[in-house]
Amino acid sequence: MNGADSDKIVLLREAQKGDEKAFEQLVKACYSSLYRTVFQMVPNGADVEEILQETFYRFFLSLKKVRETDPTPYLRQIAIRRTYTFLGKRRAEISLDDLPENVPELIIEGRGFDVRDLYGFSSKLPPKRRIIFLLREVLGFDDAEISRELGISEVTVRRHAQMAKEEMRKQIP
């Protein structure tokens, strides 16, 4: 365990005792990695902020339940599930303006894809398929990890991933 992880554990313990400043510091310590994860699935800064606010609110409500370990995986799970719920309620408006100018291609099945094409394609997928596709192909999660994060079976993960890839082959030349 590195120093940053042990710092998060100390902050978590203090936050569980009611220390608001410790909770704020814990949020700051976890914010950027969660922002990057959610932004990969919903590349719109305002939507990411909304999802993260809900994530930290839910984390605050469940503080007493969090084991005294690094809270990052627990927060990531909440953020991913909030993103899934967000995508289910409304299609995120993808603002490709939020993407940096020189974004490298993403390699999927040995083929390079323009990030803008992938996000345009993924925005048309149903929410579950979209989040599975992005977690698996863009963020590099394995099937077991996606299954655990979303609370679905690995078979369902593989089925949705395969369906998304088939659609991608048809839609992106």
Secondary structure, DSSP 8 states (H G I E B T S, - for coil): --HHHHHHHHHHHHHHTT-HHHHHHHHHHHHHHHHHHHHHHS--HHHHHHHHHHHHHHHHHTGGGS-SS-SHHHHHHHHHHHHHHHHHHS-----GGGS-SS---EEETTEEE-HHHHHHHHTTS-HHHHHHHIIIIIS---HHHHHHHHT--HHHHHHHHHHHHHHHHHH--
